[in-house]
Amino acid sequence: MPVASMTGFARAETRHADESFVFELRAVNGKGLELRLRLPPGFESLEPEIRRLAASRLTRGNVQIALSAGKTESRTRFSVNEAVLAEVLALSDRLVAAGHAVTPTADGLLSLRGVIENGEAGMAEAAPGPERIEAAQAGFAEALEALVAARRAEGAAIADVLRARLDEMAILVERAERDPARQPNAIRERLDAQLALLLQGKGGQIDEARLLGEVALLATRADIREELDRLRAHLDAARALLNEGGAIGRRLDFLSQEFNREANTLCSKSNATSLTAIGLELKVVVDQFREQVQNIE
């Protein structure tokens, strides 16, 4: 299954008779799957099916779902509200008879608010029939598939970036493996230097237990074999997840934390500036990796 991003946009329009139904879907990052619906009056019955379909195709992300419905005809129809007009005429007659007004003109009457109505005004509030609901539902299914495709396209690009970061980490691990500071001769020289410091002012005498403890501590700090092995194992696991695809964001995030932990340990156990530099560079790449992982579903 392809790797998918959590961000994306999709739009789909379906028609029934002289009406159009337009769905717009916007998705951003989220810890889980959160759906926010904005449906016109009368289309509330669509919500359960929309949520079911979305949950079947999406795992994570905050998704805004908006439906707009309207007439497809370019010519707008108008009608006269006879009841409002009758009330206006009755009031006008009384005012004219009392001498408080002159007889109104037709255009004056028609310009009054509420006398002329848009023929589409009541459409959205009318209870939609099964065919309208079905047409709108088909529009959502189309928009949902377009959103899935958009998220997968972005996910493929992010996966390439993540693989590049993993390759950089692997190179740094090999550099640490081959660093001269890890060679036995280099470690022995550092132990000799440390021993010389311990013997200063002691007349060449030092407590044997303390000496052994210092030697063991230096040897332990110089050994980063365990960290390098774990880093290689995490690299293999991350590559396997990217090849597996699907909803792998949380597992990749866990691995990025493990990468960071091993990089920190490598820096703390470093016995040379060269190894410290490698560890710091590794931390930078790990941060870049984790930043991109936050976008993965």
Beta strands, then each sheet from edge to edge (+ up, - down):
strand 1: 8-16
strand 2: 19-28
strand 3: 33-38
strand 4: 61-71
strand 5: 78-80
strand 6: 116-118
sheet 1: 1+ 2- 4+ 3+
sheet 2: 5+ 6-
end
